[in-house]
Amino acid sequence: MTDFRRRVAAAYDAETFRHEGHRLVDMLAEYLTQAERGEGPVLPWAAPAVNVDRFAAAFPEEPTGDFADLVARVLSGSNHLHHPRYAGHQVTAPVPLAALCDAVSSLLNNGMAVYEMGPVSTAMERNVLRWMAGRLGLPETTDGVLTSGGSAGNLTALLAARQAKAGYDAWNGGAHAGPPLTVLVPKSAHYSISRATRIMGWGEGGVTPVAVDDCFRLRPEALDTAMKTATLAGRKVIAVVASAGSTATGAFDPLEPVADFCERHGLWFHVDGAHGAAATLSPTYRHLVRGIDRADSVVWDAHKGLLMPALVTAVLFRDGSRSFEAFAQEASYLFHGEAEQPWSDVALRTLECTKEMMALKVYTCLSVLGTRLFSEAVTESYEQARRFARRLSAAGDFEVAVPPDCNILCFRHTPAHVPPAEWDALQARLRERLVTRGDFYLVQTKLPKGVYLRVTLINPLTTDADLDAMMEALRTAARR
C-alpha cells in the first residue's frame, strides 16, 4: 500500500469516525447544557485581529489528531445563540436535532443540481414546500425551491417577476433590451431588495420608495403616488414588494390592499416574509399575514421562525411554472435538453447548482418533533415581545419606538440624568458595554427619532426574567 493509500484509509476510517463522533456529540451536549443554563458569556468578545492570531493557519503536513481540542476552542470563542441572554439578530437557536441532520447531509454530500444526485432530498424538498404553501393558504398550483437565504430568495423572486412582467426578454436581451424597470418598495424594506435590482442592472432607480406610516408599515394610499413618480421618471413598474416582518422594526405591511393595487394595475405582488411568514403557524397571530395567499411569490426563512440552522429559505410561486423563469438557461451536460422542464432537477430554478440537502433538517424536525412546537414557538415569541414592551413602557426610564408587531422590539434607555441630546450616544455605549462584557447580546438600529437598541426574541430559551435582567444591566451601565 502506498503512503497516499494509507493516508486515505486513515482519513476515511469508520471506527475513527465513530470515536470522534461520540466525543463530538458529548462535547456539544455539554456545551448545550452550559449555554441553556446561562453559564458564561453570551459572546466571549475579542477583537477581529486577536481572533485571527488565535486561529493562525499553520497547517501541518501530517495528521495531528487534535480535533477535539480544536472544537473546544471553537465552542469557547463563538457567539452562543443557545444562551438565554442572546437576543440579537434574526438568527435563531436551532433545535439540536437539526444539527445531526447537517452531519448526515455533509457526509452524504448529495448535491441537488439534478434529481439523480439528490433523490431523497429532492423528494423531501417538494413535500416541505407543499406544507409551507398550504400553511400560507397558497393554491395547489404553487411550487418553488429552497435556497441559501432571504437575499438569494428575493433575487430569485424578482428575476421571475422580471420575466413575467417586463414585456421583453431581459434574460437574453439584457437590462437595456426594453424600458428601464422598477419595483415599488416600502422605505422599511430589507436592503436585499435594492441589492437585487442593482444586480439585475436596473441601477439606483430600480427601487421606487413607498412612504410608510408612524409604525413603519407601507401606506397603501401612497402606492399611486409612487407609481406616478416612477412613470414620470421613465420607469416601467412591474411589481410591488411588501414586508411581512421587516428587519428594522418587525413591521407587517397591510397585504390585502397591496394585493388589490397589484391586481388593478397588473403588477407582480411579492411578499418578503423571510422573518414574518412564520406568523401563519400561529392561530393567534396569523392575521398579520392576511392577504399573503394572494401573492405571486413569497420568501420564508426556515432559519428564523422554524428554528432551523442557517441557511434555509423557501421561495414559493403561486403559479409554479414561474419558478422556471428566474434562471432561464440550459446546461446540456446536466439537463440533456428535455423539451419539458422537470421539477425534479432543482438547479433549473435556483441560484445554486450544487446545493446541500437543505430540506433534510426541516423535513426531519417537522416529522420527528411535530408541528405544534414550531407553532407555539412563534406565538410565545410574539407574546414575549409584547410583555417586554409593556414592562419597558411602564418603567419610566425606557422608551419603546413602536408597539411590536412580532418578536422584534426597538427601545432605548432614557435615564433622567442624561439629556435627550445624548441619548443616541448613550445607546451605542450601553450596547458596547453589555456585548463586550458578554452579559447580553443585542443590536442597535437607526430610526427617524434616533438610535435605538433592538432585540429579536427568537431564542425560545429566553425568559422574561432574562429580559428584566437586561433592563437592570442597562441601568447599571448607564450609571457608570
C-alpha positions in Angstrom: 0.0 0.0 0.0 1.4 3.4 -0.9 1.7 6.2 1.6 -1.2 8.0 -0.1 -3.5 5.0 0.2 -2.6 4.7 3.9 -3.5 8.3 4.4 -6.8 7.9 2.6 -7.6 4.8 4.6 -6.9 6.7 7.9 -8.9 9.8 6.8 -11.9 7.7 5.9 -11.7 5.1 8.7 -15.2 4.3 10.0 -14.0 3.4 13.5 -12.1 6.7 13.9 -15.2 8.5 12.7 -17.3 6.6 15.3 -14.9 7.5 18.1 -14.6 11.2 17.1 -18.3 11.4 16.6 -19.1 10.1 20.1 -16.6 12.6 21.6 -18.1 15.4 19.5 -21.7 14.7 20.5 -20.7 14.6 24.1 -18.9 17.9 23.8 -21.8 19.5 22.0 -24.3 18.1 24.6 -22.2 19.6 27.4 -22.0 22.9 25.6 -25.8 22.9 25.2 -26.2 22.2 28.9 -24.0 25.1 29.9 -25.4 27.5 27.4 -29.0 26.7 28.3 -28.2 27.3 32.0 -26.8 30.7 31.0 -23.3 29.9 32.2 -20.5 32.1 30.9 -20.7 35.0 28.5 -23.1 35.1 25.5 -20.3 36.3 23.3 -16.7 35.9 24.5 -15.6 39.2 23.0 -12.3 39.5 21.2 -11.2 42.0 18.6 -11.0 40.6 15.0 -7.2 40.8 14.8 -7.0 38.9 18.1 -9.1 36.0 16.8 -7.1 35.9 13.5 -4.0 35.4 15.6 -5.7 32.8 17.8 -6.5 30.7 14.7 -3.4 31.4 12.8 -3.2 28.9 10.0 0.0 26.9 10.5 -1.4 23.8 8.7 0.8 20.8 9.2 1.6 18.2 6.5 0.9 15.2 8.8 -2.1 14.4 10.9 -2.3 15.9 14.4 -5.3 14.1 15.9 -6.3 17.3 17.8 -9.9 17.5 16.5 -11.5 17.6 20.0 -9.1 20.4 21.1 -9.9 22.4 18.0 -13.7 22.0 18.6 -13.2 23.1 22.2 -11.6 26.3 21.0 -14.3 26.9 18.5 -17.0 26.4 21.1 -15.4 28.6 23.7 -14.8 31.6 21.4 -18.1 31.6 19.4 -21.3 33.6 19.8 -23.6 31.4 21.9 -27.1 31.6 20.4 -28.5 29.0 22.8 -27.6 31.2 25.8 -30.9 32.6 27.1 -29.5 36.1 27.0 -28.9 36.0 23.3 -31.5 38.4 21.8 -29.7 39.9 18.9 -30.0 39.2 15.2 -32.7 37.3 13.4 -30.8 34.0 13.6 -32.4 31.5 16.0 -31.1 29.0 18.5 -31.6 25.9 16.3 -33.1 22.7 17.6 -30.3 20.3 18.2 -31.9 17.6 16.1 -31.3 19.8 13.0 -27.5 19.8 13.8 -27.5 16.0 13.5 -29.3 16.3 10.1 -26.5 18.6 9.0 -24.0 15.9 9.8 -25.9 13.5 7.7 -26.2 16.0 4.8 -22.4 16.7 5.0 -21.5 13.1 4.9 -23.8 12.1 2.1 -23.0 15.2 0.2 -25.9 14.7 -2.2 -25.7 18.0 -4.2 -29.1 18.8 -5.7 -28.4 20.1 -9.2 -30.2 17.1 -10.8 -32.6 14.5 -9.3 -30.2 11.6 -9.5 -27.6 13.5 -7.3 -30.2 14.0 -4.5 -33.2 11.8 -4.9 -34.2 11.7 -1.3 -33.6 15.4 -0.6 -35.4 16.4 -3.8 -38.5 14.5 -2.7 -38.3 16.0 0.8 -37.9 19.5 -0.5 -41.0 19.0 -2.7 -43.1 18.0 0.3 -41.7 20.6 2.7 -42.6 23.3 0.1 -46.1 21.9 -0.2 -46.5 22.0 3.5 -45.3 25.7 3.7 -47.6 26.7 0.8 -50.5 25.0 2.4 -49.9 26.9 5.7 -49.8 30.2 3.8 -53.1 29.4 2.0 -51.5 29.3 -1.4 -53.2 27.2 -4.1 -52.2 23.7 -5.3 -50.5 25.3 -8.3 -47.8 26.7 -6.0 -44.3 25.4 -6.5 -40.9 26.7 -5.5 -37.4 25.9 -4.2 -35.2 26.1 -1.1 -32.3 28.4 -1.4 -29.4 29.9 0.6 -31.0 32.8 2.5 -33.5 35.6 2.1 -31.3 37.7 -0.1 -31.0 34.9 -2.7 -34.7 34.2 -2.3 -35.7 37.8 -3.0 -33.4 37.9 -6.1 -34.9 34.7 -7.3 -38.5 36.0 -7.0 -37.7 39.3 -8.7 -35.9 37.6 -11.6 -39.1 35.7 -12.1 -41.2 38.9 -11.8 -39.0 40.5 -14.5 -39.5 37.6 -16.9 -43.3 37.7 -16.3 -43.9 41.5 -16.4 -41.1 43.3 -18.2 -42.7 42.8 -21.6 -39.3 41.8 -23.1 -36.7 39.0 -22.6 -34.3 40.7 -20.2 -32.5 37.4 -19.6 -31.3 37.0 -23.1 -31.6 40.6 -24.3 -30.2 42.3 -21.2 -31.4 45.1 -18.9 -31.5 47.6 -21.8 -33.5 45.5 -24.2 -36.6 47.4 -23.2 -37.7 50.3 -21.0 -36.0 50.7 -17.6 -37.8 48.8 -14.9 -38.6 49.4 -11.2 -40.4 47.9 -8.3 -42.4 49.8 -5.6 -40.9 49.1 -2.2 -41.7 50.4 1.3 -38.9 52.5 2.8 -38.7 50.0 5.6 -37.9 47.1 3.3 -34.7 45.0 3.6 -31.7 46.2 1.7 -31.6 42.9 -0.2 -34.4 44.2 -2.5 -32.3 47.2 -3.6 -29.3 44.9 -4.0 -31.3 42.5 -6.2 -32.4 45.2 -8.5 -28.9 46.6 -8.9 -27.6 43.0 -9.6 -30.2 42.9 -12.4 -28.7 46.1 -13.8 -31.6 48.5 -13.0 -29.4 51.0 -11.2 -30.5 53.4 -8.4 -34.0 53.8 -9.9 -34.7 50.1 -9.8 -36.4 50.7 -6.5 -39.1 53.3 -6.1 -39.7 54.0 -2.4 -43.2 54.0 -0.9 -44.0 56.0 2.2 -44.6 54.2 5.5 -46.7 55.3 8.5 -45.5 56.0 12.0 -45.3 52.3 12.7 -43.1 51.7 9.6 -45.8 49.9 7.7 -46.4 50.6 4.0 -49.1 53.2 3.4 -51.4 51.7 0.7 -52.6 55.2 -0.3 -49.0 56.1 -1.2 -48.7 53.4 -3.9 -50.4 55.6 -6.5 -48.1 58.5 -5.8 -45.0 56.2 -6.0 -46.2 54.7 -9.3 -46.7 58.2 -10.8 -43.3 59.2 -9.6 -41.7 56.1 -11.3 -43.7 56.7 -14.5 -42.6 60.3 -14.7 -39.0 59.2 -14.3 -39.4 57.0 -17.4 -39.6 53.7 -15.4 -41.9 50.8 -16.0 -43.3 49.5 -12.7 -43.5 45.7 -12.8 -44.0 44.7 -9.1 -44.7 45.8 -5.6 -42.7 44.3 -2.7 -44.3 44.2 0.8 -42.7 43.1 4.0 -44.1 40.6 6.5 -41.9 41.3 9.4 -39.4 44.0 8.3 -35.9 43.7 9.6 -35.6 47.1 11.4 -38.8 47.0 13.5 -40.6 43.8 12.5 -43.4 45.7 10.8 -46.1 43.9 8.8 -47.3 45.8 5.8 -51.1 45.6 5.1 -51.0 42.9 2.4 -54.7 42.9 1.3 -54.7 46.5 -0.1 -51.3 45.9 -1.7 -52.8 42.8 -3.4 -55.7 44.9 -4.6 -53.4 47.5 -6.0 -51.3 44.9 -7.9 -54.5 43.3 -9.2 -55.8 46.7 -10.5 -52.6 47.5 -12.3 -51.4 44.1 -13.5 -48.3 44.1 -11.2 -46.4 41.2 -9.7 -47.0 41.0 -5.9 -44.0 39.8 -3.9 -44.0 39.4 -0.1 -40.7 39.3 1.7 -41.8 37.2 4.6 -38.3 36.0 5.4 -38.9 36.8 9.1 -42.7 37.0 9.5 -44.2 34.4 7.1 -44.0 32.1 10.1 -46.8 34.0 11.7 -49.1 31.9 9.7 -48.3 29.0 12.0 -49.8 30.8 15.0 -53.5 30.8 15.4 -53.2 34.0 17.5 -51.0 36.0 15.0 -51.7 34.6 11.6 -54.0 37.6 10.9 -50.7 39.6 10.5 -50.2 37.9 7.1 -53.8 38.1 5.9 -53.6 38.5 2.1 -50.3 36.6 1.7 -52.3 33.9 -0.1 -52.8 36.4 -3.0 -49.0 36.9 -3.5 -47.3 35.9 -6.8 -44.2 35.0 -4.8 -43.3 34.7 -1.1 -39.9 34.3 0.6 -39.9 32.5 4.0 -36.7 31.8 6.1 -36.8 28.5 8.0 -33.7 29.6 9.9 -35.9 32.2 11.7 -39.4 31.1 12.7 -38.8 27.4 12.1 -35.8 27.1 14.5 -33.5 25.8 11.8 -29.8 26.4 11.3 -28.9 28.9 8.7 -29.4 29.0 5.8 -32.8 27.6 4.6 -35.1 29.8 2.6 -38.2 28.9 0.8 -39.1 30.8 -2.4 -42.8 30.0 -3.3 -44.5 30.9 -6.6 -48.3 31.0 -6.8 -48.0 29.8 -10.4 -45.4 27.1 -10.1 -44.4 27.4 -13.7 -43.0 30.8 -13.0 -40.3 29.2 -10.8 -38.6 28.1 -14.0 -38.3 31.7 -15.3 -35.9 33.1 -12.8 -32.9 31.3 -14.3 -34.0 30.6 -17.9 -30.9 28.9 -19.2 -29.8 25.5 -20.3 -26.8 23.3 -19.3 -26.9 20.4 -21.7 -24.5 18.2 -19.7 -26.9 18.4 -16.7 -30.4 18.6 -18.2 -30.0 16.7 -21.5 -32.1 19.3 -23.4 -35.5 18.0 -22.3 -38.4 19.7 -24.0 -40.4 19.8 -20.8 -38.5 21.1 -17.8 -38.7 18.6 -14.9 -39.4 20.0 -11.5 -37.1 17.4 -10.0 -33.9 18.9 -11.5 -33.8 21.7 -8.9 -30.8 23.6 -10.3 -33.1 24.8 -13.2 -34.7 27.1 -10.6 -32.1 28.0 -8.1 -29.1 30.3 -7.9 -27.1 27.3 -6.7 -26.1 24.4 -8.9 -24.6 22.2 -6.2 -26.8 22.6 -3.1 -26.8 20.9 0.2 -29.7 18.7 1.4 -31.5 21.8 2.9 -34.8 20.0 3.2 -33.5 17.2 5.3 -33.3 19.2 8.5 -36.7 20.8 8.0 -38.5 17.6 7.0 -36.9 15.6 9.8 -37.7 18.1 12.5 -41.3 18.5 11.4 -41.7 14.7 11.2 -39.9 13.9 14.5 -40.7 16.8 16.7 -44.2 17.6 15.3 -45.5 20.9 14.1 -47.0 22.1 17.4 -43.6 23.0 18.8 -43.0 25.5 15.9 -46.5 26.9 16.1 -46.2 27.5 19.8 -42.6 29.0 19.5 -43.9 31.6 17.1 -46.9 32.5 19.4 -44.7 32.7 22.5 -42.0 34.8 20.9 -44.6 37.4 19.7 -46.3 37.5 23.1 -43.0 37.8 24.9 -42.1 40.8 22.9 -45.5 42.4 23.8 -44.9 41.6 27.5 -41.4 43.1 27.4 -42.8 46.3 25.6 -45.3 46.8 28.3 -42.7 46.5 31.1 -40.4 48.9 29.3 -43.2 51.4 28.8 -44.2 51.2 32.4 -40.7 51.6 33.7 -40.4 55.4 33.2 -36.8 55.3 32.1 -37.2 53.4 28.9 -38.9 54.3 25.6 -40.4 51.9 23.1 -40.1 53.0 19.5 -43.4 51.4 18.3 -45.6 48.6 19.7 -44.2 45.4 18.3 -46.0 43.5 15.5 -43.9 40.4 16.1 -40.9 39.4 18.1 -38.7 42.4 17.1 -38.7 45.3 19.5 -36.8 48.6 19.4 -36.4 50.6 22.6 -33.9 52.9 24.3 -32.9 53.7 27.8 -33.7 57.3 28.8 -32.4 57.9 32.3 -33.2 61.3 33.9 -29.5 62.2 34.4 -28.8 62.0 30.7 -30.1 64.9 28.5 -32.1 63.8 25.4 -29.4 65.2 23.1 -27.1 62.5 24.4 -29.5 59.6 24.1 -28.1 58.4 20.8 -24.6 58.2 22.0 -25.7 56.5 25.2 -27.5 53.6 23.4 -24.3 52.9 21.5 -22.2 52.9 24.6 -24.6 50.7 26.5 -24.8 48.1 23.8 -21.0 48.1 23.5 -20.6 47.5 27.3 -23.2 44.7 27.5 -21.9 42.9 24.4 -18.2 43.2 25.1 -18.7 42.1 28.7 -20.7 39.1 27.4 -23.7 39.8 29.6 -26.2 40.0 26.8 -26.2 40.1 23.0 -28.4 42.7 21.4 -28.1 45.1 18.5 -29.0 48.6 17.6 -30.7 50.4 14.8 -31.2 54.0 13.5 -34.8 55.2 13.3 -36.1 58.7 12.4 -36.1 59.7 16.1 -32.5 58.4 16.7 -30.6 55.4 17.8 -32.5 52.6 19.4 -31.5 49.2 21.0 -33.1 46.3 19.2 -33.9 42.8 20.3 -35.2 39.8 18.4 -36.8 37.4 20.8 -36.2 34.4 18.5 -34.5 32.3 21.1 -37.1 30.0 22.8 -34.8 29.6 25.8 -35.0 33.3 26.7 -37.3 34.0 29.7 -39.0 37.2 30.9 -36.5 37.1 33.8 -33.6 37.4 31.4 -35.2 40.5 29.8 -35.8 42.0 33.2 -32.1 41.4 33.9 -31.3 43.2 30.7 -33.1 46.3 31.8 -31.2 46.3 35.1 -27.9 45.7 33.3 -28.6 48.7 31.1 -29.5 50.9 34.1 -26.3 49.8 35.9 -24.2 50.5 32.8 -25.8 54.0 32.3 -25.0 54.9 35.9 -21.3 54.1 35.3 
